[in-house]
Amino acid sequence: MKRIILLGALSLITTSSAFALELHVVNSSKSAIHHLYLTDSKDKEWGPDQLGDGPANIVKPGGKFVLSNVKKGTLDVRVVAEDGTECEIDDVTFAENMEWKITEAILNKCAADAG
């Protein structure tokens, strides 16, 4: 079952695009991002890890990841950092391309909220 850890504190920036929707993840934190999950906001379970399996499929500090073919609608997004810190933003409306910037301050807030 999903657990709400953080609402609205992650920086989401929208950009217009006539192409398939994309989520651009920018890791501005000091921690690698090991997992990224999406789910329809109405669902109780997370979808598969969008980063895939293995060490080649992490977003290192300063790295970027583009998730293509994101469906339009209202989704929840969750990332898990290398130390297990989880950050979640619920009810994100995907109507155009978005950038999600993950900062050290955001991960620290998630860790404090979880503790």
Secondary structure by P-SEA (a helix, b strand, c coil): ccccccccccbbbbbbbcccbbbbbbccccccccccccccccccccccccccccccccccccbbbbbcccccccbbbbbbcccbbbbbbcccccccbbbbbbcaaaaaaaaaaac
